[in-house]
């Protein structure tokens, strides 16, 4: 899986009919986001977040919800360090 601004690995932007395919927003256990083609099996470790639409719609949604780019495990460690001080 590429970064959230990239196409799913090895895929082209348009389907065989020239229409833009539907995408879905996916998230891993570290709460990192990406997009993946709707209808395709997700890579191991990634889960559908619930948002589907055009590539632009999905990326706009990610820009709204993914405000802290630090992985979840890092955020937790940092919170523990602050609370343990």
C-alpha positions in Angstrom: 0.0 0.0 0.0 1.3 3.4 -0.9 1.0 6.6 1.1 -2.5 8.1 1.2 -1.8 10.3 -1.8 -0.9 7.4 -4.1 -2.8 4.9 -6.1 -3.1 1.4 -4.7 0.1 -0.4 -5.7 0.2 -1.5 -9.3 -3.1 0.0 -10.3 -4.0 2.5 -13.0 -6.2 5.6 -12.3 -9.1 4.5 -14.6 -10.9 1.2 -15.2 -11.3 -0.4 -18.6 -14.2 1.8 -19.6 -12.3 5.0 -18.7 -14.5 5.7 -15.7 -12.9 6.5 -12.4 -13.2 3.5 -10.1 -14.7 3.8 -6.6 -12.2 3.9 -3.8 -12.5 3.3 -0.1 -10.7 4.8 2.9 -8.7 2.2 4.8 -6.9 2.3 8.1 -4.4 0.1 9.8 -4.0 -0.8 13.5 -1.6 2.1 13.9 -4.5 4.4 12.7 -2.7 5.3 9.5 -4.9 6.0 6.6 -4.8 5.2 2.9 -7.1 4.6 -0.1 -7.8 1.3 -1.8 -10.1 0.3 -4.7 -13.6 -0.5 -3.5 -14.4 -4.1 -4.3 -10.8 -5.3 -4.0 -9.6 -7.5 -1.2 -7.7 -5.4 1.4 -4.1 -6.1 2.1 -3.4 -7.8 5.4 -3.5 -5.4 8.3 -5.7 -2.8 6.7 -9.5 -2.4 7.4 -12.3 -0.5 5.7 -12.9 2.7 7.6 -16.4 3.1 6.1 -15.9 5.9 3.6 -16.2 5.2 -0.2 -16.3 7.5 -3.2 -14.0 9.1 -5.7 -10.3 9.3 -5.2 -10.6 13.0 -4.4 -13.5 12.5 -2.0 -11.6 9.8 -0.1 -8.4 11.9 0.1 -10.4 14.9 1.3 -11.9 12.7 4.0 -8.5 11.5 5.1 -7.3 15.1 5.2 -10.1 15.8 7.6 -9.8 12.8 10.0 -6.0 12.1 9.9 -4.8 15.2 11.8 -2.0 13.5 13.8 0.2 11.6 11.5 2.1 9.9 14.3 1.4 6.1 14.6 -0.9 5.1 17.5 1.9 3.3 19.3 4.1 6.4 19.3 1.2 8.6 20.6 0.5 6.1 23.4 4.2 6.0 24.4 4.4 9.8 24.4 1.2 10.0 26.5 2.6 7.5 29.0 5.8 9.5 29.3 3.9 12.7 30.0 1.5 11.1 32.6 4.4 9.2 34.2 6.4 12.5 34.8 
